[in-house]
Amino acid sequence: AQSVTQLGSHVSVSEGALVLLRCNYSSSVPPYLFWYVQYPNQGLQLLLKYTTGATLVKGINGFEAEFKKSETSFHLTKPSAHMSDAAEYFCAVSAMGNQGGKLIFGQGTELSVKP
Amino acid sequence: DSGVTQTPKHLITATGQRVTLRCSPRSGDLSVYWYQQSLDQGLQFLIQYYNGEERAKGNILERFSAQQFPDLHSELNLSSLELGDSALYFCASSPTGGYGSPLHFGNGTRLTVT
């Protein structure tokens, strides 16, 4: 079965500092991976996705993620945090087989940005 | 704006009651997914429909049911409600419901059972 694990339920950074949110996946086949962001009282918004090809994926709002097969990781980074980045972030993997393309989500990481 | 519309935004009801949550997918999307989000369980997949047919089932209780109509909108019916059913319910859609397709989420319906 496929799964994702997000390390750290809460991460706090200062404005302008590097953001690093960790995600490790488990999959018996090459995975399709996603990062979503959820702002308070809103739905999940797609930040970026990894399918195949380039291992460094650029997303919206200055975020990027690197797929590392050897480490089974797909960590999300942003060079300089902004106050508006405060939100909850979810890593997800697309379920294979007859699972209809559903996404399996990690438990989420809440990002706080201090002024 | 994802293009996925969910109504109502908030719902407050009593234990034992029945409610219906409605979802309109993005224009052109044939597949609809329902998820439940709670503090203790996180985001849990409930059920998926593709072009009117059930395609995949997750951790959906027997008290819950869903359907997708010919116009592709979907409804999630929750009955005999319990306090533990209080959660945020999300609908998402994708064009084909295939492996690797990103899902586009609505803003959710917050259900409070008192």
gemmi code that builds the backbone of each chain (N, CA, C; Angstrom):
import gemmi

chains = {
    "A": [
        ("ALA", (0.843, -1.195, 0.000), (0.000, 0.000, 0.000), (0.879, 1.247, 0.000)),
        ("GLN", (0.377, 2.285, -0.603), (1.138, 3.527, -0.653), (0.805, 4.412, 0.543)),
        ("SER", (1.771, 5.201, 0.943), (1.552, 6.109, 2.062), (2.550, 7.250, 2.007)),
        ("VAL", (2.248, 8.304, 2.728), (3.188, 9.407, 2.917), (3.249, 9.733, 4.404)),
        ("THR", (4.420, 10.147, 4.831), (4.633, 10.547, 6.205), (5.250, 11.926, 6.222)),
        ("GLN", (4.604, 12.838, 6.928), (5.145, 14.181, 7.064), (5.802, 14.287, 8.428)),
        ("LEU", (7.049, 14.703, 8.421), (7.823, 14.786, 9.654), (7.643, 16.161, 10.268)),
        ("GLY", (7.034, 16.170, 11.450), (6.799, 17.445, 12.120), (5.392, 17.933, 11.865)),
        ("SER", (4.584, 17.978, 12.911), (3.216, 18.467, 12.741), (3.177, 19.991, 12.763)),
        ("HIS", (4.243, 20.582, 13.278), (4.292, 22.036, 13.338), (5.719, 22.510, 13.112)),
        ("VAL", (5.865, 23.472, 12.215), (7.161, 24.084, 11.937), (7.019, 25.594, 12.070)),
        ("SER", (7.981, 26.218, 12.743), (7.957, 27.660, 12.924), (9.245, 28.262, 12.370)),
        ("VAL", (9.113, 29.285, 11.537), (10.280, 29.957, 10.968), (10.095, 31.463, 11.112)),
        ("SER", (11.178, 32.174, 10.980), (11.107, 33.629, 10.969), (10.897, 34.112, 9.539)),
        ("GLU", (10.283, 35.264, 9.406), (10.080, 35.840, 8.083), (11.440, 36.032, 7.412)),
        ("GLY", (11.543, 35.590, 6.160), (12.794, 35.690, 5.422), (13.683, 34.463, 5.527)),
        ("ALA", (13.349, 33.565, 6.445), (14.147, 32.350, 6.626), (13.705, 31.258, 5.656)),
        ("LEU", (14.567, 30.245, 5.539), (14.263, 29.102, 4.680), (13.116, 28.279, 5.268)),
        ("VAL", (12.205, 27.864, 4.383), (11.145, 26.954, 4.785), (11.498, 25.560, 4.272)),
        ("LEU", (11.456, 24.573, 5.169), (11.685, 23.178, 4.784), (10.618, 22.324, 5.450)),
        ("LEU", (9.755, 21.725, 4.649), (8.729, 20.829, 5.155), (9.009, 19.436, 4.587)),
        ("ARG", (9.065, 18.456, 5.483), (9.540, 17.135, 5.085), (8.416, 16.150, 4.799)),
        ("CYS", (8.634, 15.366, 3.752), (7.665, 14.340, 3.374), (8.425, 13.124, 2.864)),
        ("ASN", (8.106, 11.971, 3.405), (8.644, 10.716, 2.897), (7.492, 9.849, 2.407)),
        ("TYR", (7.722, 9.117, 1.341), (6.664, 8.311, 0.767), (7.041, 6.841, 0.780)),
        ("SER", (6.032, 6.025, 0.641), (6.214, 4.588, 0.476), (5.399, 4.158, -0.728)),
        ("SER", (6.076, 3.543, -1.705), (5.372, 3.121, -2.908), (6.170, 2.030, -3.599)),
        ("SER", (5.479, 1.041, -4.108), (6.141, -0.066, -4.803), (6.339, 0.243, -6.280)),
        ("VAL", (5.763, 1.347, -6.740), (5.917, 1.773, -8.130), (6.331, 3.240, -8.128)),
        ("PRO", (6.874, 3.729, -9.246), (7.197, 5.164, -9.293), (5.976, 5.992, -8.944)),
        ("PRO", (6.103, 6.846, -7.935), (4.920, 7.536, -7.432), (4.615, 8.837, -8.157)),
        ("TYR", (3.361, 9.232, -8.063), (2.962, 10.591, -8.403), (2.731, 11.309, -7.073)),
        ("LEU", (3.424, 12.403, -6.863), (3.420, 13.085, -5.573), (2.939, 14.519, -5.698)),
        ("PHE", (2.331, 15.007, -4.645), (1.733, 16.342, -4.658), (1.986, 17.035, -3.317)),
        ("TRP", (2.017, 18.369, -3.377), (1.933, 19.194, -2.189), (0.733, 20.123, -2.346)),
        ("TYR", (-0.055, 20.194, -1.262), (-1.196, 21.088, -1.203), (-1.029, 22.030, -0.009)),
        ("VAL", (-1.665, 23.193, -0.096), (-1.688, 24.144, 1.007), (-3.142, 24.430, 1.368)),
        ("GLN", (-3.376, 24.537, 2.668), (-4.721, 24.859, 3.155), (-4.651, 26.069, 4.068)),
        ("TYR", (-5.250, 27.170, 3.630), (-5.360, 28.362, 4.469), (-6.602, 28.220, 5.346)),
        ("PRO", (-6.645, 28.919, 6.461), (-7.793, 28.798, 7.380), (-9.118, 28.995, 6.668)),
        ("ASN", (-10.040, 28.091, 6.955), (-11.406, 28.159, 6.423), (-11.463, 28.078, 4.899)),
        ("GLN", (-10.471, 27.437, 4.316), (-10.473, 27.259, 2.877), (-10.198, 25.802, 2.517)),
        ("GLY", (-10.377, 25.499, 1.253), (-10.069, 24.164, 0.757), (-8.588, 24.014, 0.480)),
        ("LEU", (-8.219, 22.863, -0.031), (-6.829, 22.586, -0.355), (-6.512, 23.100, -1.752)),
        ("GLN", (-5.358, 23.773, -1.831), (-4.926, 24.336, -3.105), (-3.646, 23.635, -3.541)),
        ("LEU", (-3.597, 23.225, -4.803), (-2.434, 22.529, -5.312), (-1.241, 23.479, -5.424)),
        ("LEU", (-0.138, 23.095, -4.770), (1.099, 23.876, -4.863), (1.969, 23.398, -6.007)),
        ("LEU", (2.138, 22.075, -6.079), (2.971, 21.498, -7.132), (2.747, 20.002, -7.190)),
        ("LYS", (3.219, 19.407, -8.292), (3.077, 17.964, -8.456), (4.315, 17.390, -9.144)),
        ("TYR", (4.638, 16.160, -8.771), (5.704, 15.423, -9.432), (5.085, 14.235, -10.147)),
        ("THR", (5.373, 14.148, -11.440), (4.914, 12.984, -12.189), (6.136, 12.178, -12.608)),
        ("THR", (6.740, 12.513, -13.705), (7.987, 11.880, -14.097), (8.886, 12.957, -14.681)),
        ("GLY", (10.150, 12.609, -14.902), (11.040, 13.586, -15.517), (11.865, 14.332, -14.496)),
        ("ALA", (11.916, 15.629, -14.618), (12.760, 16.457, -13.755), (12.416, 16.233, -12.291)),
        ("THR", (13.449, 16.047, -11.498), (13.221, 15.734, -10.088), (12.992, 16.981, -9.238)),
        ("LEU", (13.374, 18.150, -9.748), (13.111, 19.396, -9.039), (11.876, 20.028, -9.656)),
        ("VAL", (10.849, 20.156, -8.840), (9.566, 20.642, -9.329), (9.291, 22.023, -8.758)),
        ("LYS", (8.965, 22.954, -9.618), (8.635, 24.306, -9.150), (7.127, 24.458, -9.103)),
        ("GLY", (6.686, 25.142, -8.041), (5.264, 25.339, -7.878), (4.914, 26.812, -7.775)),
        ("ILE", (3.733, 27.047, -7.243), (3.280, 28.422, -7.099), (3.843, 29.040, -5.827)),
        ("ASN", (3.791, 30.368, -5.766), (4.183, 31.127, -4.573), (5.634, 30.912, -4.164)),
        ("GLY", (6.502, 30.558, -5.106), (7.923, 30.420, -4.828), (8.330, 29.097, -4.199)),
        ("PHE", (7.431, 28.169, -4.063), (7.745, 26.866, -3.489), (8.302, 25.918, -4.555)),
        ("GLU", (9.140, 25.008, -4.090), (9.626, 23.944, -4.949), (9.848, 22.694, -4.113)),
        ("ALA", (9.917, 21.556, -4.783), (10.132, 20.289, -4.089), (11.049, 19.433, -4.928)),
        ("GLU", (11.844, 18.629, -4.235), (12.776, 17.753, -4.929), (12.443, 16.307, -4.652)),
        ("PHE", (12.266, 15.539, -5.717), (12.006, 14.113, -5.608), (13.338, 13.384, -5.517)),
        ("LYS", (13.520, 12.643, -4.417), (14.746, 11.864, -4.240), (14.358, 10.408, -4.036)),
        ("LYS", (14.533, 9.627, -5.092), (14.125, 8.229, -5.041), (14.940, 7.463, -3.999)),
        ("SER", (16.243, 7.748, -3.930), (17.114, 7.002, -3.016), (16.726, 7.221, -1.566)),
        ("GLU", (16.130, 8.365, -1.282), (15.723, 8.682, 0.083), (14.214, 8.568, 0.267)),
        ("THR", (13.501, 8.193, -0.765), (12.019, 8.155, -0.790), (11.453, 9.423, -0.154)),
        ("SER", (11.988, 10.573, -0.606), (11.552, 11.833, -0.027), (11.049, 12.797, -1.099)),
        ("PHE", (10.252, 13.728, -0.656), (9.710, 14.773, -1.531), (9.499, 16.009, -0.660)),
        ("HIS", (10.600, 16.587, -0.219), (10.541, 17.718, 0.713), (10.200, 19.010, -0.006)),
        ("LEU", (9.447, 19.856, 0.674), (9.006, 21.136, 0.129), (9.874, 22.256, 0.699)),
        ("THR", (10.345, 23.152, -0.169), (11.186, 24.247, 0.300), (10.753, 25.565, -0.304)),
        ("LYS", (11.133, 26.625, 0.401), (10.982, 27.989, -0.100), (12.124, 28.793, 0.488)),
        ("PRO", (12.897, 29.491, -0.338), (14.103, 30.163, 0.150), (13.834, 31.203, 1.236)),
        ("SER", (12.732, 31.925, 1.126), (12.491, 33.041, 2.033), (11.012, 33.072, 2.415)),
        ("ALA", (10.736, 32.820, 3.681), (9.344, 32.747, 4.139), (8.715, 34.135, 4.202)),
        ("HIS", (7.433, 34.147, 3.893), (6.651, 35.368, 3.985), (5.508, 35.117, 4.958)),
        ("MET", (5.055, 36.168, 5.593), (3.954, 36.014, 6.564), (2.753, 35.306, 5.939)),
        ("SER", (2.519, 35.546, 4.680), (1.358, 34.962, 4.002), (1.507, 33.461, 3.760)),
        ("ASP", (2.690, 32.912, 4.033), (2.891, 31.469, 3.867), (2.345, 30.664, 5.047)),
        ("ALA", (1.967, 31.339, 6.106), (1.435, 30.634, 7.272), (0.154, 29.906, 6.882)),
        ("ALA", (0.182, 28.578, 7.041), (-0.928, 27.733, 6.589), (-0.603, 26.296, 6.959)),
        ("GLU", (-1.482, 25.390, 6.587), (-1.190, 23.966, 6.764), (-0.852, 23.371, 5.398)),
        ("TYR", (0.165, 22.533, 5.393), (0.674, 21.955, 4.158), (0.536, 20.438, 4.205)),
        ("PHE", (0.072, 19.885, 3.101), (-0.158, 18.453, 3.006), (0.612, 17.868, 1.834)),
        ("CYS", (1.278, 16.779, 2.109), (1.913, 15.978, 1.077), (0.954, 14.841, 0.730)),
        ("ALA", (0.913, 14.437, -0.542), (-0.010, 13.380, -0.951), (0.602, 12.538, -2.056)),
        ("VAL", (0.158, 11.290, -2.116), (0.578, 10.362, -3.174), (-0.675, 9.838, -3.861)),
        ("SER", (-0.598, 9.676, -5.173), (-1.734, 9.147, -5.920), (-1.794, 7.636, -5.736)),
        ("ALA", (-2.973, 7.146, -5.390), (-3.135, 5.711, -5.175), (-3.145, 4.990, -6.511)),
        ("MET", (-2.454, 3.879, -6.567), (-2.331, 3.122, -7.807), (-3.416, 2.055, -7.909)),
        ("GLY", (-3.405, 1.360, -9.014), (-4.297, 0.230, -9.205), (-5.728, 0.658, -9.409)),
        ("ASN", (-6.648, -0.072, -8.793), (-8.070, 0.192, -8.995), (-8.621, 1.183, -7.974)),
        ("GLN", (-7.772, 2.051, -7.476), (-8.181, 3.006, -6.447), (-8.703, 4.313, -7.027)),
        ("GLY", (-8.848, 4.359, -8.331), (-9.535, 5.484, -8.944), (-8.824, 6.812, -8.899)),
        ("GLY", (-7.528, 6.799, -8.652), (-6.810, 8.063, -8.667), (-6.989, 8.889, -7.415)),
        ("LYS", (-7.505, 8.288, -6.356), (-7.628, 9.061, -5.121), (-6.242, 9.443, -4.626)),
        ("LEU", (-6.188, 10.488, -3.823), (-4.940, 10.892, -3.204), (-4.927, 10.451, -1.743)),
        ("ILE", (-3.768, 9.954, -1.322), (-3.554, 9.581, 0.070), (-2.712, 10.678, 0.695)),
        ("PHE", (-3.227, 11.283, 1.749), (-2.593, 12.453, 2.344), (-1.813, 12.111, 3.611)),
        ("GLY", (-0.765, 12.896, 3.839), (-0.092, 12.858, 5.116), (-0.913, 13.606, 6.160)),
        ("GLN", (-0.411, 13.629, 7.380), (-1.153, 14.237, 8.481), (-1.097, 15.751, 8.476)),
        ("GLY", (-0.264, 16.310, 7.643), (-0.192, 17.766, 7.540), (0.874, 18.363, 8.437)),
        ("THR", (1.420, 19.490, 7.999), (2.380, 20.265, 8.785), (1.903, 21.707, 8.819)),
        ("GLU", (1.726, 22.204, 10.034), (1.301, 23.594, 10.182), (2.530, 24.490, 10.195)),
        ("LEU", (2.571, 25.434, 9.301), (3.694, 26.368, 9.211), (3.319, 27.695, 9.845)),
        ("SER", (4.121, 28.117, 10.817), (3.970, 29.440, 11.415), (5.134, 30.308, 10.968)),
        ("VAL", (4.866, 31.576, 10.694), (5.915, 32.503, 10.277), (5.931, 33.669, 11.262)),
        ("LYS", (7.083, 33.833, 11.922), (7.214, 34.896, 12.921), (7.788, 36.155, 12.274)),
        ("PRO", (7.267, 37.310, 12.685), (7.792, 38.561, 12.101), (9.226, 38.847, 12.559)),
    ],
    "B": [
        ("ASP", (-9.763, 30.496, -6.935), (-11.010, 29.752, -7.040), (-10.766, 28.466, -7.848)),
        ("SER", (-11.033, 27.318, -7.203), (-10.763, 26.026, -7.846), (-11.808, 25.675, -8.886)),
        ("GLY", (-12.977, 26.289, -8.821), (-14.067, 25.943, -9.715), (-14.980, 24.864, -9.158)),
        ("VAL", (-14.640, 24.316, -8.000), (-15.481, 23.312, -7.344), (-16.338, 24.037, -6.308)),
        ("THR", (-17.636, 23.841, -6.385), (-18.565, 24.544, -5.504), (-19.237, 23.579, -4.544)),
        ("GLN", (-19.171, 23.924, -3.270), (-19.817, 23.110, -2.255), (-20.829, 23.937, -1.490)),
        ("THR", (-21.991, 23.336, -1.244), (-23.004, 23.995, -0.425), (-23.621, 22.990, 0.530)),
        ("PRO", (-24.037, 23.419, 1.733), (-23.793, 24.751, 2.288), (-22.376, 24.860, 2.838)),
        ("LYS", (-21.974, 26.021, 3.270), (-20.650, 26.205, 3.864), (-20.640, 25.696, 5.294)),
        ("HIS", (-21.733, 25.930, 5.985), (-21.843, 25.496, 7.381), (-23.171, 24.791, 7.576)),
        ("LEU", (-23.141, 23.813, 8.473), (-24.354, 23.061, 8.773), (-24.296, 22.680, 10.249)),
        ("ILE", (-25.321, 23.063, 10.981), (-25.408, 22.686, 12.391), (-26.682, 21.893, 12.565)),
        ("THR", (-26.558, 20.712, 13.133), (-27.713, 19.853, 13.280), (-27.574, 19.018, 14.543)),
        ("ALA", (-28.616, 18.300, 14.875), (-28.619, 17.518, 16.113), (-28.318, 16.047, 15.834)),
        ("THR", (-27.936, 15.353, 16.876), (-27.689, 13.917, 16.739), (-28.951, 13.215, 16.268)),
        ("GLY", (-28.749, 12.202, 15.435), (-29.864, 11.426, 14.909), (-30.458, 11.962, 13.627)),
        ("GLN", (-30.085, 13.171, 13.271), (-30.646, 13.788, 12.069), (-29.919, 13.324, 10.809)),
        ("ARG", (-30.465, 13.780, 9.663), (-29.893, 13.462, 8.346), (-29.634, 14.772, 7.602)),
        ("VAL", (-28.487, 14.826, 6.908), (-28.166, 16.020, 6.132), (-27.668, 15.613, 4.751)),
        ("THR", (-27.732, 16.564, 3.834), (-27.219, 16.342, 2.472), (-26.255, 17.451, 2.116)),
        ("LEU", (-25.069, 17.058, 1.687), (-24.045, 17.988, 1.246), (-23.974, 17.906, -0.281)),
        ("ARG", (-23.821, 19.060, -0.904), (-23.862, 19.112, -2.356), (-22.545, 19.627, -2.924)),
        ("CYS", (-22.195, 19.093, -4.091), (-20.938, 19.471, -4.741), (-21.143, 19.582, -6.246)),
        ("SER", (-20.651, 20.681, -6.818), (-20.604, 20.828, -8.267), (-19.147, 20.826, -8.695)),
        ("PRO", (-18.741, 19.882, -9.529), (-17.328, 19.811, -9.917), (-16.955, 20.922, -10.890)),
        ("ARG", (-15.656, 21.032, -11.161), (-15.179, 21.968, -12.164), (-15.790, 21.603, -13.513)),
        ("SER", (-16.000, 22.620, -14.329), (-16.531, 22.380, -15.658), (-15.632, 21.406, -16.419)),
        ("GLY", (-16.219, 20.339, -16.944), (-15.457, 19.359, -17.710), (-14.931, 18.186, -16.911)),
        ("ASP", (-14.917, 18.306, -15.589), (-14.422, 17.197, -14.774), (-15.511, 16.138, -14.622)),
        ("LEU", (-15.136, 14.883, -14.830), (-16.104, 13.796, -14.751), (-16.069, 13.050, -13.418)),
        ("SER", (-15.001, 13.240, -12.674), (-14.826, 12.472, -11.443), (-14.943, 13.365, -10.215)),
        ("VAL", (-15.643, 12.859, -9.212), (-15.853, 13.573, -7.964), (-15.389, 12.699, -6.801)),
        ("TYR", (-14.715, 13.304, -5.854), (-14.228, 12.616, -4.661), (-14.795, 13.316, -3.432)),
        ("TRP", (-15.048, 12.546, -2.385), (-15.442, 13.104, -1.097), (-14.401, 12.718, -0.035)),
        ("TYR", (-14.018, 13.704, 0.742), (-13.074, 13.515, 1.845), (-13.664, 14.095, 3.127)),
        ("GLN", (-13.268, 13.495, 4.242), (-13.618, 14.015, 5.558), (-12.340, 14.473, 6.248)),
        ("GLN", (-12.371, 15.673, 6.819), (-11.194, 16.165, 7.539), (-11.565, 16.434, 8.989)),
        ("SER", (-10.870, 15.767, 9.894), (-11.074, 15.997, 11.319), (-9.715, 16.085, 11.976)),
        ("LEU", (-9.690, 16.650, 13.184), (-8.415, 16.860, 13.876), (-7.721, 15.540, 14.192)),
        ("ASP", (-8.499, 14.540, 14.586), (-7.865, 13.287, 14.998), (-7.576, 12.343, 13.842)),
        ("GLN", (-8.364, 12.405, 12.776), (-8.196, 11.463, 11.659), (-7.502, 12.061, 10.443)),
        ("GLY", (-7.361, 13.375, 10.408), (-6.765, 13.999, 9.233), (-7.714, 13.940, 8.046)),
        ("LEU", (-7.139, 13.880, 6.848), (-7.937, 13.830, 5.615), (-8.179, 12.377, 5.236)),
        ("GLN", (-9.432, 11.957, 5.315), (-9.794, 10.583, 5.009), (-10.651, 10.535, 3.745)),
        ("PHE", (-10.257, 9.691, 2.821), (-11.013, 9.479, 1.594), (-12.288, 8.701, 1.905)),
        ("LEU", (-13.407, 9.182, 1.389), (-14.681, 8.499, 1.620), (-15.106, 7.694, 0.392)),
        ("ILE", (-15.256, 8.388, -0.741), (-15.801, 7.709, -1.905), (-15.506, 8.530, -3.152)),
        ("GLN", (-15.483, 7.844, -4.304), (-15.245, 8.493, -5.583), (-16.278, 8.038, -6.600)),
        ("TYR", (-16.720, 8.974, -7.433), (-17.598, 8.666, -8.549), (-16.960, 9.139, -9.838)),
        ("TYR", (-17.234, 8.400, -10.891), (-16.788, 8.792, -12.210), (-17.971, 8.686, -13.163)),
        ("ASN", (-18.364, 9.806, -13.712), (-19.444, 9.866, -14.705), (-20.686, 9.104, -14.239)),
        ("GLY", (-21.025, 9.287, -12.985), (-22.244, 8.710, -12.455), (-22.103, 7.353, -11.789)),
        ("GLU", (-20.935, 6.721, -11.944), (-20.736, 5.391, -11.378), (-19.738, 5.441, -10.216)),
        ("GLU", (-20.000, 4.654, -9.189), (-19.050, 4.561, -8.082), (-17.787, 3.875, -8.577)),
        ("ARG", (-16.624, 4.483, -8.267), (-15.375, 3.900, -8.740), (-14.509, 3.372, -7.591)),
        ("ALA", (-14.483, 4.052, -6.500), (-13.656, 3.598, -5.381), (-14.314, 3.999, -4.073)),
        ("LYS", (-14.115, 3.157, -3.086), (-14.710, 3.387, -1.779), (-13.624, 3.353, -0.725)),
        ("GLY", (-13.737, 4.274, 0.212), (-12.755, 4.314, 1.290), (-13.408, 4.034, 2.620)),
        ("ASN", (-13.040, 4.832, 3.609), (-13.535, 4.612, 4.966), (-14.896, 5.244, 5.192)),
        ("ILE", (-15.845, 4.912, 4.349), (-17.162, 5.522, 4.456), (-18.074, 4.636, 5.297)),
        ("LEU", (-18.707, 5.266, 6.283), (-19.610, 4.522, 7.165), (-20.866, 4.102, 6.410)),
        ("GLU", (-21.511, 3.066, 6.916), (-22.752, 2.591, 6.279), (-23.860, 3.628, 6.392)),
        ("ARG", (-23.777, 4.497, 7.382), (-24.776, 5.566, 7.560), (-24.612, 6.677, 6.514)),
        ("PHE", (-23.507, 6.621, 5.792), (-23.241, 7.640, 4.775), (-23.465, 7.040, 3.385)),
        ("SER", (-23.950, 7.846, 2.484), (-24.095, 7.398, 1.096), (-23.882, 8.584, 0.178)),
        ("ALA", (-23.599, 8.299, -1.059), (-23.373, 9.373, -2.026), (-23.880, 8.940, -3.382)),
        ("GLN", (-24.026, 9.908, -4.256), (-24.338, 9.620, -5.644), (-23.883, 10.777, -6.513)),
        ("GLN", (-23.714, 10.462, -7.793), (-23.379, 11.484, -8.781), (-24.479, 11.456, -9.841)),
        ("PHE", (-24.998, 12.609, -10.135), (-26.151, 12.738, -11.010), (-25.720, 12.937, -12.468)),
        ("PRO", (-26.668, 12.806, -13.415), (-26.316, 12.971, -14.837), (-25.659, 14.308, -15.164)),
        ("ASP", (-25.992, 15.359, -14.407), (-25.330, 16.639, -14.679), (-23.971, 16.732, -13.987)),
        ("LEU", (-23.535, 15.649, -13.381), (-22.228, 15.443, -12.742), (-22.108, 16.041, -11.344)),
        ("HIS", (-23.121, 16.739, -10.859), (-23.010, 17.176, -9.473), (-23.176, 15.953, -8.566)),
        ("SER", (-22.707, 16.085, -7.360), (-22.725, 14.955, -6.439), (-23.317, 15.384, -5.101)),
        ("GLU", (-23.908, 14.437, -4.420), (-24.431, 14.676, -3.083), (-23.923, 13.599, -2.128)),
        ("LEU", (-23.604, 14.042, -0.930), (-23.186, 13.136, 0.137), (-24.252, 13.205, 1.220)),
        ("ASN", (-24.866, 12.070, 1.502), (-25.923, 11.998, 2.497), (-25.396, 11.355, 3.775)),
        ("LEU", (-25.601, 12.055, 4.879), (-25.148, 11.570, 6.174), (-26.381, 11.405, 7.056)),
        ("SER", (-26.585, 10.197, 7.584), (-27.792, 9.953, 8.378), (-27.439, 9.446, 9.771)),
        ("SER", (-28.457, 9.438, 10.639), (-28.275, 9.005, 12.041), (-27.011, 9.636, 12.623)),
        ("LEU", (-26.930, 10.925, 12.483), (-25.701, 11.629, 12.816), (-25.308, 11.474, 14.274)),
        ("GLU", (-24.005, 11.362, 14.479), (-23.417, 11.261, 15.814), (-22.474, 12.439, 16.030)),
        ("LEU", (-22.160, 12.691, 17.294), (-21.255, 13.804, 17.609), (-19.935, 13.670, 16.854)),
        ("GLY", (-19.468, 12.445, 16.722), (-18.191, 12.198, 16.059), (-18.183, 12.449, 14.574)),
        ("ASP", (-19.358, 12.713, 13.996), (-19.422, 13.024, 12.566), (-19.101, 14.491, 12.294)),
        ("SER", (-18.986, 15.268, 13.353), (-18.623, 16.673, 13.188), (-17.246, 16.761, 12.544)),
        ("ALA", (-17.178, 17.449, 11.415), (-15.934, 17.507, 10.653), (-16.130, 18.460, 9.493)),
        ("LEU", (-15.036, 18.626, 8.744), (-15.079, 19.380, 7.499), (-15.152, 18.356, 6.376)),
        ("TYR", (-16.122, 18.501, 5.501), (-16.294, 17.564, 4.393), (-15.936, 18.281, 3.098)),
        ("PHE", (-14.970, 17.701, 2.383), (-14.507, 18.292, 1.135), (-14.945, 17.450, -0.052)),
        ("CYS", (-15.250, 18.163, -1.103), (-15.452, 17.556, -2.401), (-14.280, 17.989, -3.281)),
        ("ALA", (-13.829, 17.090, -4.129), (-12.781, 17.408, -5.086), (-13.161, 16.811, -6.427)),
        ("SER", (-12.589, 17.366, -7.495), (-12.879, 16.797, -8.805), (-11.616, 16.707, -9.645)),
        ("SER", (-11.665, 15.852, -10.642), (-10.582, 15.743, -11.616), (-11.193, 15.357, -12.951)),
        ("PRO", (-10.475, 15.621, -14.037), (-11.060, 15.361, -15.366), (-11.442, 13.914, -15.612)),
        ("THR", (-10.528, 12.981, -15.287), (-10.776, 11.584, -15.638), (-10.756, 10.651, -14.434)),
        ("GLY", (-10.302, 11.161, -13.294), (-10.204, 10.278, -12.135), (-9.111, 9.251, -12.271)),
        ("GLY", (-8.130, 9.526, -13.112), (-7.079, 8.563, -13.350), (-5.895, 8.722, -12.421)),
        ("TYR", (-5.055, 7.689, -12.424), (-3.862, 7.674, -11.603), (-2.956, 8.853, -11.958)),
        ("GLY", (-2.562, 9.603, -10.947), (-1.640, 10.703, -11.157), (-2.275, 12.049, -11.421)),
        ("SER", (-3.598, 12.094, -11.543), (-4.255, 13.379, -11.787), (-4.381, 14.151, -10.492)),
        ("PRO", (-4.047, 15.443, -10.506), (-4.280, 16.240, -9.298), (-5.773, 16.423, -9.067)),
        ("LEU", (-6.136, 16.571, -7.808), (-7.519, 16.849, -7.452), (-7.670, 18.329, -7.155)),
        ("HIS", (-8.837, 18.861, -7.495), (-9.143, 20.262, -7.241), (-10.265, 20.302, -6.216)),
        ("PHE", (-9.995, 20.969, -5.114), (-10.880, 20.919, -3.960), (-11.791, 22.130, -3.863)),
        ("GLY", (-13.005, 21.880, -3.357), (-13.885, 22.958, -2.964), (-13.497, 23.470, -1.584)),
        ("ASN", (-14.229, 24.455, -1.103), (-13.923, 25.062, 0.194), (-14.525, 24.311, 1.370)),
        ("GLY", (-15.271, 23.271, 1.091), (-15.733, 22.412, 2.157), (-17.052, 22.823, 2.782)),
        ("THR", (-17.663, 21.863, 3.458), (-18.841, 22.087, 4.293), (-18.459, 21.702, 5.714)),
        ("ARG", (-18.599, 22.662, 6.617), (-18.298, 22.370, 8.024), (-19.562, 21.892, 8.710)),
        ("LEU", (-19.549, 20.633, 9.135), (-20.701, 20.039, 9.800), (-20.465, 19.994, 11.296)),
        ("THR", (-21.408, 20.538, 12.038), (-21.369, 20.470, 13.499), (-22.592, 19.730, 13.971)),
        ("VAL", (-22.383, 18.642, 14.693), (-23.477, 17.848, 15.241), (-23.536, 18.107, 16.744)),
        ("THR", (-24.683, 18.555, 17.225), (-24.811, 18.905, 18.652), (-25.740, 17.943, 19.393)),
    ],
}
model = gemmi.Model(1)
for chain_id, residues in chains.items():
    chain = gemmi.Chain(chain_id)
    for i, (resn, *xyz) in enumerate(residues, 1):
        res = gemmi.Residue()
        res.name, res.seqid = resn, gemmi.SeqId(i, " ")
        for name, pos in zip(("N", "CA", "C"), xyz):
            atom = gemmi.Atom()
            atom.name, atom.element = name, gemmi.Element(name[0])
            atom.pos, atom.b_iso = gemmi.Position(*pos), 0.0
            res.add_atom(atom)
        chain.add_residue(res)
    model.add_chain(chain)
structure = gemmi.Structure()
structure.add_model(model)
structure.setup_entities()
